[in-house]
């Protein structure tokens, strides 16, 4: 894990600041080229949903760091109608999604399953796209209520 289970900066300053902190640490420790865009949209979510989204972003960044050999990673937040969308995209070596999903137990990693389960907790959907030599894109879509804030978790 790159950070902590629930970093203080997430509670005190919100999702964008927490993600920026993780990005800064990765830049400093590994020299990774990571960009965040749309950070102003991080406040669209209720605090409980921000915590879940942070965990998913942190896991996706950790996976990119550990496996992708990426030269660049982009984290993007945006609002699309009544949805909050997060995309984490790298230009790394990619992988066969079906192989990873079907063989997680032999690898001893539950990261992808954990991300999906977390997304389910906030009525979100998680899409994983990757191919060998093509990088990886993780997209999380979370429904917003009429006020642009996520209703509490189930």
HURACOR-V746316 format. One line per field, one symbol per residue. burial: 1 if it has 16 or more other ideal C-beta (glycine too) atoms within 10 Angstrom, else 0. A space follows every 10 residues. Layout:
# HURACOR-V746316
burial: ???
This chain:
# HURACOR-V746316
burial: 0110001011 0001110111 1110010000 0101010010 1101110011 1111111111 1111101101 0011111000 0001111111 1111100001 0000000000 1100110110 0101010101 0000111111 1101000001 0000
